[in-house]
Amino acid sequence: MAYKLRIATTALAVLSIAYPALADDDRIVVGFATAESGFMEAYDKPAQEAAMIRIEEINAAGGLLGKQIEVVKADTKSDRAEGAKAGLSVLDEGADIVVVSCDYDFGSPAALAAEDAGQVSFFLCAESIKAGIQGVGPHSFSASVLAPVQGATMAEWAFKEKGAKDFYRLLDTWTVYNKGICDGFDWMMPKLEAQGAKLVGEDTFKNEDASIAAQITRIKSLPKEPDAIMLCTMMPGAVSAIKQLRAAGINSMILNGSGVDGSYWLSAVPDLSNFFVPVQGSIYGDDPSADVNKFNATYKAKTGADPSSQYVYPGYVMIDVWAKAVERAGTTEADAVVAELEKMKDEPTLFGTRTFTPELHHQNKARYLIVETKAGKPGVVGEWTLSEPVPMEALLK
């Protein structure tokens, strides 16, 4: 009898390990396993605040599937081990979707916990292809746009719209994000070279380098100054590199990725001009969409501050597309929601269209606004959508 009881107890234990607790059909729960402390808070908090604005809008309009969306939170403390715990915590509280940090490395532990439980996860604004199917699994998505799209967009726009012909590639090897920007640039350059563009040089540096004097010397030794420098970097080292390039008298267009959007750092490079970045929406009050400018005002009213960069916006997009998928599926059941997300092609959102496929839960093509900083003041000067999506082999480079 005791033997049979032990078998039954063991079987129950196995079942409890193998299968997550069933979701409560009377609730719809969004779980944020994000950084509320540590360095990642600066990235996660603004996007999460934008996500909350969309949740409040949905609830005010009657909710999702006739139910109010509830929110549960757990702090990853900007630590990967804590991230896994945070993911499990919000799942234990019934999360139907687990929202994770803006960075693949710091968001993936919580996303993997969601994947193990068979639930949907969404990275707030990660821009590595690994933030999705390739690095987590079939239930994982990102709300932002891949870094290679940024590099490819800036190269094509500079050539087509600004007449840049001679390009110089300067890569900060610190992060996968930086390398991704240059991967997109590398994919685009042969296409532009076939139309008359030329890569006149390339070099690397490290984000923590106090000086890039050697790299500057090599740029200045060229027969003529390049029309554009593709600077694949991010904060904090970006400020030093940009400042040194301009102090050396190099006046080429500087192209960069979205990671340097924002005016918070511009006082360190007084009167910076001829500097360009791609953004999903403008924080400067000049977005061509009245709805985006209205969102910015709403964000300030709720948080007491203007959006700090374009990385606020993917949080809003993430809740928007997930909620649409839930409505269309008629359920929060993960596989059904994923199937609806994967049907989205050029799905309109407040910050540009979104497309997901069974092969890619990220954006390999997107409409970007182009922001120019001129005499120290950033503003929108145009927009660009890549002529073709960045292919998988370039994304996986």
NUFI-486789 format. One record per residue (C-alpha): residue number from 1; z, y, x. Coordinates in pm, whole numbers, plus 50000, padded with zeros to 5 digits. Layout:
BEGIN
  resi      Z      Y      X
   NUM      Z      Y      X
...
***
This chain:
BEGIN
  resi      Z      Y      X
     1  50000  50000  50000
     2  50094  50237  50284
     3  49768  50144  50459
     4  49563  50233  50149
     5  49753  50562  50114
     6  49676  50651  50476
     7  49304  50584  50416
     8  49302  50804  50105
     9  49487  51080  50286
    10  49246  51062  50581
    11  48945  51073  50349
    12  49079  51382  50177
    13  49140  51545  50514
    14  48782  51472  50622
    15  48646  51616  50298
    16  48852  51932  50341
    17  48712  51979  50694
    18  48351  51900  50609
    19  48319  52118  50302
    20  48429  52482  50260
    21  48624  52586  49957
    22  48399  52648  49658
    23  48338  53013  49571
    24  48512  53153  49266
    25  48237  53210  49007
    26  48439  53489  48848
    27  48431  53701  49164
    28  48169  53843  49397
    29  48320  53913  49735
    30  48179  54093  50039
    31  48373  54008  50353
    32  48367  54244  50650
    33  48450  54065  50975
    34  48395  54376  51185
    35  48572  54588  51444
    36  48844  54815  51310
    37  48976  54867  51664
    38  48839  54853  52017
    39  48510  54987  52148
    40  48292  54821  51880
    41  48465  55023  51609
    42  48247  55322  51704
    43  47939  55117  51612
    44  48071  54913  51320
    45  48271  55171  51127
    46  47987  55414  51038
    47  47756  55134  50921
    48  48041  54977  50725
    49  48114  55311  50558
    50  47749  55328  50452
    51  47774  54974  50317
    52  48076  55079  50111
    53  47875  55366  49961
    54  47612  55118  49836
    55  47883  54885  49702
    56  48040  55174  49512
    57  47700  55270  49368
    58  47638  54914  49250
    59  47983  54887  49094
    60  47944  55222  48920
    61  47614  55101  48771
    62  47777  54793  48619
    63  47824  54566  48917
    64  47632  54265  49045
    65  47551  53989  48795
    66  47781  54176  48560
    67  48076  54157  48802
    68  48239  54417  49020
    69  48195  54358  49391
    70  48526  54305  49568
    71  48573  54375  49939
    72  48790  54189  50189
    73  48824  54279  50557
    74  48940  54131  50885
    75  48952  54308  51222
    76  48762  54146  51509
    77  48942  54383  51749
    78  48614  54402  51947
    79  48696  54056  52081
    80  48474  53752  52038
    81  48761  53506  51992
    82  48913  53735  51728
    83  48567  53761  51572
    84  48563  53390  51492
    85  48911  53420  51338
    86  48801  53722  51133
    87  48502  53531  50999
    88  48721  53241  50891
    89  48971  53484  50738
    90  48724  53651  50503
    91  48573  53313  50414
    92  48920  53193  50318
    93  48941  53494  50088
    94  48626  53386  49908
    95  48355  53591  50080
    96  48007  53527  49940
    97  47857  53715  50234
    98  48010  53775  50576
    99  47919  54112  50728
   100  47950  54108  51107
   101  47940  54350  51399
   102  47644  54558  51513
   103  47605  54360  51837
   104  47485  53998  51862
   105  47743  53895  52122
   106  48036  54039  51928
   107  47905  53962  51579
   108  47787  53606  51636
   109  48129  53433  51636
   110  48195  53548  51278
   111  47833  53480  51181
   112  47857  53127  51320
   113  48174  53070  51115
   114  47977  53174  50806
   115  47689  52946  50904
   116  47925  52651  50944
   117  48055  52723  50595
   118  47702  52746  50454
   119  47737  53116  50368
   120  47510  53414  50425
   121  47590  53648  50714
   122  47443  53989  50789
   123  47470  54177  51118
   124  47529  54544  51042
   125  47279  54676  51295
   126  47218  54425  51576
   127  46869  54452  51725
   128  46836  54127  51920
   129  46622  53849  51772
   130  46923  53620  51825
   131  47101  53808  51544
   132  46951  53581  51281
   133  46785  53239  51268
   134  46727  53213  51642
   135  47087  53271  51752
   136  47296  53178  51448
   137  47107  52981  51185
   138  46906  52990  50862
   139  47164  53186  50659
   140  47191  53477  50905
   141  47011  53813  50893
   142  47019  54158  51052
   143  46985  54486  50865
   144  46831  54685  51150
   145  46497  54676  51339
   146  46431  54479  51657
   147  46453  54660  51991
   148  46098  54556  52094
   149  45963  54736  51787
   150  46119  55057  51922
   151  45953  55030  52264
   152  45616  54936  52118
   153  45636  55213  51858
   154  45711  55484  52112
   155  45430  55376  52345
   156  45169  55359  52068
   157  45283  55687  51912
   158  45284  55872  52246
   159  44931  55750  52324
   160  44782  55806  51978
   161  44963  56122  51872
   162  45055  56299  52196
   163  44762  56196  52416
   164  44979  56034  52683
   165  44767  55828  52922
   166  44977  55764  53233
   167  45301  55575  53163
   168  45596  55491  53388
   169  45841  55214  53292
   170  46207  55262  53389
   171  46438  54979  53280
   172  46817  54976  53277
   173  46890  54603  53320
   174  47241  54622  53170
   175  47183  54477  52822
   176  46949  54256  52621
   177  46889  54557  52396
   178  46754  54761  52688
   179  46532  54474  52800
   180  46410  54436  52443
   181  46286  54796  52434
   182  46083  54736  52749
   183  45962  54398  52619
   184  45803  54580  52325
   185  45656  54840  52559
   186  45517  54562  52781
   187  45350  54397  52481
   188  45190  54722  52370
   189  45068  54849  52708
   190  44772  54611  52756
   191  44644  54717  52414
   192  44667  55083  52517
   193  44517  55015  52861
   194  44211  54876  52685
   195  44178  55222  52527
   196  44226  55421  52847
   197  44602  55423  52913
   198  44750  55321  53248
   199  45085  55195  53373
   200  45126  55395  53693
   201  45458  55246  53804
   202  45776  55070  53709
   203  46131  55049  53834
   204  46482  54936  53738
   205  46837  55067  53760
   206  47181  54976  53629
   207  47366  55162  53357
   208  47666  55222  53582
   209  47460  55361  53870
   210  47592  55706  53961
   211  47257  55794  54115
   212  46895  55699  54049
   213  46772  55913  54340
   214  46562  55630  54486
   215  46385  55573  54155
   216  46323  55946  54116
   217  46178  55965  54465
   218  45929  55693  54376
   219  45826  55876  54058
   220  45782  56202  54247
   221  45571  56029  54513
   222  45303  55944  54256
   223  44973  56134  54287
   224  45068  56319  53971
   225  45360  56327  53731
   226  45326  56059  53459
   227  45256  56179  53107
   228  45540  55966  52970
   229  45838  55774  53105
   230  45949  55477  52894
   231  46323  55487  52960
   232  46477  55162  52835
   233  46848  55241  52837
   234  47152  55322  52624
   235  47481  55507  52646
   236  47672  55588  52854
   237  47431  55558  53148
   238  47143  55716  52957
   239  47295  56063  52988
   240  47316  56045  53366
   241  46961  55910  53403
   242  46809  56176  53176
   243  47007  56453  53344
   244  46893  56342  53691
   245  46527  56315  53589
   246  46526  56670  53456
   247  46732  56807  53747
   248  46470  56664  53983
   249  46203  56872  53812
   250  46038  56579  53633
   251  45915  56720  53302
   252  45730  56413  53168
   253  45784  56308  52809
   254  46085  56078  52804
   255  46060  55803  52545
   256  46364  55598  52453
   257  46498  55361  52189
   258  46714  55436  51886
   259  47030  55371  52087
   260  47036  55731  52213
   261  46995  55894  51872
   262  47256  56160  51796
   263  47341  56507  51916
   264  47693  56422  52038
   265  47577  56385  52401
   266  47324  56667  52428
   267  47572  56922  52567
   268  47570  56715  52888
   269  47198  56793  52933
   270  47168  57160  52831
   271  46832  57269  52687
   272  46684  56920  52706
   273  46321  56917  52591
   274  46029  56677  52564
   275  46260  56388  52474
   276  46168  56148  52191
   277  46338  55863  52002
   278  46252  55652  51694
   279  46492  55658  51399
   280  46512  55483  51061
   281  46637  55804  50900
   282  46725  56152  51021
   283  47085  56269  51048
   284  46968  56626  51117
   285  46907  56743  50759
   286  46528  56733  50794
   287  46443  56382  50674
   288  46120  56394  50468
   289  46303  56198  50197
   290  46525  56405  49970
   291  46717  56085  49890
   292  46810  56037  50256
   293  46933  56394  50283
   294  47133  56336  49964
   295  47282  56022  50117
   296  47385  56219  50426
   297  47568  56467  50201
   298  47738  56181  50015
   299  47841  56020  50344
   300  47996  56346  50463
   301  48178  56396  50133
   302  48330  56047  50154
   303  48407  56033  50526
   304  48456  56398  50620
   305  48185  56386  50886
   306  47808  56382  50913
   307  47642  56054  51016
   308  47671  56029  51394
   309  47342  55847  51447
   310  47076  55645  51266
   311  47296  55336  51303
   312  47484  55443  50991
   313  47185  55353  50774
   314  47143  54975  50825
   315  47482  54918  50661
   316  47348  55067  50337
   317  47024  54868  50367
   318  47212  54542  50420
   319  47407  54562  50093
   320  47097  54687  49910
   321  46868  54396  50002
   322  47141  54132  49967
   323  47234  54260  49618
   324  46867  54257  49513
   325  46838  53896  49632
   326  47153  53797  49440
   327  47022  53958  49120
   328  46687  53783  49154
   329  46850  53449  49230
   330  47098  53491  48947
   331  47370  53357  49175
   332  47550  53419  49504
   333  47479  53061  49616
   334  47366  53098  49976
   335  47044  52893  49978
   336  46920  53060  49662
   337  46994  53407  49803
   338  46823  53323  50134
   339  46516  53205  49943
   340  46496  53540  49762
   341  46548  53738  50082
   342  46267  53543  50248
   343  46032  53643  49964
   344  46082  54012  50043
   345  45769  54171  50184
   346  45770  54546  50240
   347  46073  54567  50011
   348  46146  54937  49954
   349  46485  55068  50064
   350  46622  55417  50119
   351  46548  55386  50491
   352  46210  55217  50498
   353  46074  54882  50387
   354  46214  54543  50484
   355  46039  54208  50523
   356  46203  53871  50582
   357  46032  53536  50631
   358  46144  53175  50686
   359  46071  53230  51057
   360  46223  53575  51110
   361  46528  53735  50946
   362  46471  54061  51129
   363  46208  54339  51138
   364  45914  54306  51379
   365  45741  54608  51227
   366  45888  54917  51063
   367  45820  55277  50974
   368  45999  55502  51218
   369  46055  55874  51211
   370  46005  56030  51553
   371  46275  56275  51661
   372  46203  56524  51938
   373  46474  56712  52122
   374  46345  57057  52211
   375  46558  57319  52384
   376  46861  57104  52311
   377  46792  57070  51937
   378  46674  56739  51783
   379  46445  56727  51481
   380  46181  56512  51313
   381  45826  56577  51437
   382  45641  56286  51281
   383  45650  55922  51181
   384  45483  55604  51299
   385  45435  55244  51190
   386  45306  54994  51443
   387  44943  54896  51399
   388  45051  54530  51400
   389  45381  54339  51407
   390  45530  54242  51741
   391  45455  53867  51777
   392  45723  53603  51818
   393  45637  53530  52182
   394  45706  53895  52274
   395  46026  53898  52070
   396  46152  53587  52246
   397  46057  53708  52595
***
